[in-house]
Amino acid sequence: MSIQAINVRNQFRGKVKEIIRGDVVSEIDVETPWGIVTSVITTRSVEQLELAVGSEVVALVKSTEVSIAKL
């Protein structure tokens, strides 16, 4: 799957390897064929996306941030 509605050049498909939850923000490690991509997103987003270890996601890399989309 490729996210077409978002104008982001670098998209890395992978699986969530680890989630380090915090009260406000959480750290998400995504294992891709090119290595681990880490994103810091709100814990609310983790809950709304229902992310868990093993979830298939796309890491969307844009300049200074990495976004996560659940597949």
C-alpha positions as CSV (number, residue, x, y, z in Angstrom):
1,M,0.0,0.0,0.0
2,S,1.2,3.5,-0.8
3,I,-0.5,6.6,0.7
4,Q,-1.4,8.6,-2.4
5,A,-3.3,11.5,-0.8
6,I,-0.2,12.6,1.2
7,N,2.6,14.4,-0.7
8,V,5.5,12.6,1.0
9,R,8.4,11.3,-1.1
10,N,9.9,8.8,1.4
11,Q,7.5,6.1,2.4
12,F,8.8,3.0,4.2
13,R,6.6,0.0,4.7
14,G,7.3,-2.1,7.8
15,K,6.0,-3.6,11.0
16,V,5.9,-2.1,14.5
17,K,8.8,-3.7,16.4
18,E,8.5,-1.8,19.7
19,I,6.2,0.8,21.4
20,I,7.5,2.8,24.3
21,R,4.4,4.5,25.7
22,G,4.4,7.7,27.6
23,D,1.7,9.8,29.2
24,V,1.6,12.3,26.3
25,V,3.9,10.9,23.6
26,S,5.1,7.5,22.6
27,E,8.1,6.2,20.6
28,I,7.3,3.8,17.8
29,D,10.1,1.6,16.2
30,V,9.2,0.3,12.8
31,E,11.3,-2.5,11.2
32,T,11.7,-1.9,7.5
33,P,13.8,-3.7,4.9
34,W,16.2,-0.8,5.2
35,G,16.5,-0.8,9.0
36,I,14.6,0.6,11.9
37,V,12.7,3.9,11.6
38,T,11.7,5.6,14.8
39,S,8.8,8.0,15.2
40,V,7.6,10.0,18.2
41,I,3.8,10.5,18.1
42,T,1.1,11.3,20.6
43,T,-0.1,8.4,22.7
44,R,-3.6,9.3,21.7
45,S,-2.6,8.6,18.1
46,V,-1.2,5.2,19.1
47,E,-4.6,4.4,20.7
48,Q,-6.7,5.8,17.8
49,L,-4.6,3.9,15.2
50,E,-4.8,0.8,17.4
51,L,-1.0,0.3,17.0
52,A,0.5,-2.8,18.5
53,V,3.7,-4.7,18.1
54,G,3.4,-6.5,14.7
55,S,1.0,-3.9,13.1
56,E,1.8,-3.3,9.5
57,V,2.4,0.4,8.9
58,V,3.9,2.9,6.5
59,A,6.5,5.4,7.9
60,L,6.1,8.7,6.1
61,V,9.3,10.7,6.3
62,K,9.2,14.4,5.7
63,S,12.2,16.5,6.5
64,T,12.2,16.7,10.3
65,E,9.4,14.3,11.1
66,V,8.2,10.7,10.7
67,S,4.5,10.0,10.5
68,I,2.8,6.6,10.9
69,A,-0.1,5.2,8.9
70,K,-1.6,1.8,9.8
71,L,-2.2,-0.6,6.9
